[in-house]
Amino acid sequence: MLHLIGPSSYDVFADELADMYRLRYRVFRERLAWDVDVSGDREIDAFDALHPTYLVQLNHSGRVCGCVRFLPTTGPTMLREVFPSLLHGAEMPECPFVWECSRFAVDVNQPSPLGAGGISTASYELMAGMVEFGLSEGMKEIVTVTDVRLERISRLASWPLRRIGPPLAIGNTKAIAGYLDVSRPALARLLEGGGLKGPVLWAPVAPAKAA
C-alpha cells in the first residue's frame, strides 16, 4: 500500500513519517554507511524542512517498508545544493515539469516476491507510484542523485536512468545523477514487471504545488 503524503497531512501521518525516518536511518546510515544527518534513530536532513511530498509504502501490518521524497526543482534540491559536481557542467533543471526525488529506500528485511529481473515487487510498486505521482503533477521527468547499485536496479526494472555524466566517488559510494522518464509507457513497464495492477497509490493527499 502506498500513501502520498503532502505537507497539509503531515500531522495525520505523523506516526508513518516517524517510521519512515527510522527506515531511512537503517538503510542509509546502518546498511549503506552513508554520511547522513541523524537524530537519534532517525535520518532527517535539511531538505525535510522544505515541505517535501513523501511517497510512503506500508506492509500488511501497517509498518513502513519503503519510501521516497519529492521536491520541485523550482526550489532547493540536493543535486543543486549538495552535489553540483554530478552535473558535470550541465545546467540544473528548474521547471515545474521536472521534480527531484531522493531517499529512495526499501526495507530488504521485509519479505517480498520477486518480479522481472529479480527485482522485488515492493521496489516495483514504489517505482510505479513515483511515475503515477509524476503523471498526476504533469511531470515529464524525475531528476535524482543515486548510486550505481540503484541505477542497476532501475535498469533491470526497465526504467533506466539517463545519465547526466559519469559516476563520481562521494564518500564510500559511486554516486551518479540522471533523469527518469515519467510517462504512461514507463508506468506500464513497471506494473508489468512487478505483476501489479494499477493504480498503486492509495488515498493520495494533495502535495505542495511547484512554484
C-alpha positions in Angstrom: 0.0 0.0 0.0 1.3 3.4 -1.0 0.4 6.7 0.6 1.2 10.1 -0.9 1.8 12.5 2.0 1.8 16.2 1.4 2.6 19.0 3.9 -1.1 19.6 4.7 -1.3 16.0 6.1 2.0 15.6 8.0 0.0 15.7 11.2 -2.4 13.0 10.1 0.5 10.7 9.1 2.9 11.7 11.9 3.5 8.0 13.0 4.1 6.9 9.4 6.6 9.7 8.9 8.4 8.9 12.1 8.6 5.2 11.0 9.9 6.4 7.6 12.7 8.4 9.2 13.7 5.3 11.1 13.7 3.2 7.9 15.9 5.8 6.3 18.3 5.5 9.3 18.5 1.7 8.9 19.1 1.9 5.2 21.3 4.9 4.7 23.3 5.1 8.0 23.4 1.4 9.1 23.3 -0.7 5.9 24.9 1.7 3.3 27.0 3.6 5.8 26.4 6.9 4.1 27.5 10.1 5.8 23.9 11.4 6.5 22.4 13.6 9.2 20.8 11.7 12.0 18.7 12.5 15.1 18.7 9.5 17.4 17.4 6.6 15.4 16.1 8.7 12.6 17.7 10.1 9.4 16.5 13.6 8.8 18.2 16.3 6.8 17.7 20.0 5.9 15.6 19.0 2.8 12.9 17.5 5.1 12.3 21.0 6.4 11.4 22.2 2.9 7.9 20.6 3.0 8.5 17.8 0.5 6.0 15.3 -0.7 6.6 11.8 0.5 5.6 8.5 -1.0 5.4 6.0 1.8 4.9 2.3 1.4 3.2 0.2 4.1 3.2 -3.5 4.6 0.2 -5.6 5.6 0.7 -4.8 9.3 0.9 -1.0 8.6 4.7 -0.7 9.1 6.7 1.5 6.7 8.7 -0.7 4.3 9.6 1.8 1.6 9.7 5.5 0.9 10.9 8.2 -1.5 11.0 12.0 -1.2 10.0 14.6 -3.8 10.9 18.3 -4.2 10.1 20.6 -7.1 13.2 21.8 -9.0 11.9 25.3 -8.8 13.3 25.4 -5.2 16.3 24.0 -3.4 17.3 20.4 -4.3 20.0 18.0 -3.3 21.6 18.0 -6.7 21.8 21.8 -6.9 22.8 22.4 -3.3 24.9 19.4 -2.2 26.0 17.5 -5.3 26.6 20.1 -8.1 29.7 18.2 -9.2 27.4 15.4 -10.5 26.1 17.8 -13.1 29.5 17.9 -14.8 28.9 21.4 -16.0 25.3 20.8 -17.2 22.6 23.2 -16.1 20.4 22.1 -13.2 16.7 21.8 -14.4 14.4 24.4 -12.9 10.9 23.9 -14.1 7.5 22.5 -13.0 7.8 19.6 -15.3 10.9 18.1 -13.6 11.0 17.3 -9.9 13.8 15.8 -7.8 13.4 12.5 -5.9 15.7 11.4 -3.2 15.9 9.0 -0.3 14.5 6.0 -2.2 14.6 3.2 0.3 13.1 -0.3 0.6 13.3 -2.5 3.7 15.2 -5.5 2.4 14.3 -7.4 5.6 10.6 -7.3 4.7 9.6 -10.4 2.6 8.5 -9.6 -0.9 8.1 -11.8 -4.0 10.4 -11.1 -6.9 9.3 -9.7 -10.2 11.1 -9.5 -13.6 14.8 -9.1 -13.4 14.9 -10.4 -9.9 13.6 -7.1 -8.5 11.3 -7.2 -5.6 7.6 -6.4 -6.2 7.9 -3.9 -3.4 10.5 -2.0 -5.4 8.3 -2.2 -8.5 5.4 -0.8 -6.6 7.4 2.1 -5.2 8.8 3.0 -8.6 5.3 2.7 -10.2 4.0 5.0 -7.5 6.7 7.5 -8.4 5.5 7.5 -12.0 1.8 7.8 -11.0 2.6 10.8 -8.8 4.7 12.3 -11.6 1.9 11.9 -14.1 -0.6 13.5 -11.7 1.6 16.5 -11.4 2.3 16.9 -15.1 5.9 15.9 -14.8 7.9 14.8 -17.8 11.0 13.6 -15.9 12.3 13.0 -12.5 15.9 14.0 -11.7 17.8 12.2 -9.0 21.1 11.6 -7.3 21.7 7.9 -6.6 24.4 5.3 -6.7 25.4 2.8 -9.3 23.7 0.0 -7.4 20.3 1.6 -7.6 21.0 2.6 -11.2 21.4 -1.1 -12.0 18.1 -1.9 -10.2 16.2 0.7 -12.2 17.8 -0.6 -15.5 16.8 -4.2 -14.6 13.2 -2.9 -13.9 13.1 -1.4 -17.5 13.1 2.1 -16.1 16.7 3.1 -17.0 18.4 6.2 -15.7 19.5 8.7 -18.3 22.9 9.8 -17.0 23.9 13.4 -16.8 27.5 12.4 -16.6 29.8 9.6 -15.3 29.8 8.4 -11.6 31.9 10.2 -9.1 33.3 8.8 -5.8 31.5 10.5 -3.0 32.2 9.1 0.4 32.0 5.3 0.2 29.8 5.2 -2.8 29.9 5.8 -6.6 27.3 8.5 -7.0 25.5 9.5 -10.2 22.9 11.9 -11.3 20.3 11.4 -14.1 16.8 11.5 -15.3 14.0 9.0 -15.1 11.2 9.0 -17.6 7.7 9.9 -16.4 5.2 8.5 -19.0 2.4 6.0 -19.3 4.7 3.5 -21.2 7.2 3.7 -18.3 4.4 3.1 -15.8 3.1 0.1 -17.9 6.5 -1.5 -17.9 6.9 -1.2 -14.2 3.4 -2.6 -13.5 4.0 -5.5 -15.8 7.5 -6.2 -14.4 6.1 -6.3 -10.9 3.0 -8.2 -11.8 0.9 -5.3 -10.4 -2.4 -3.8 -11.2 -2.7 -0.1 -11.2 -3.2 2.4 -9.8 -0.8 1.6 -6.9 -1.3 4.9 -5.0 -3.8 4.7 -2.1 -5.7 7.7 -0.7 -3.4 10.4 -2.3 -3.1 13.7 -0.4 -2.6 16.9 -2.4 1.1 17.8 -2.4 2.6 21.3 -2.5 2.5 22.6 -6.0 5.6 23.7 -7.8 6.0 27.4 -7.9 
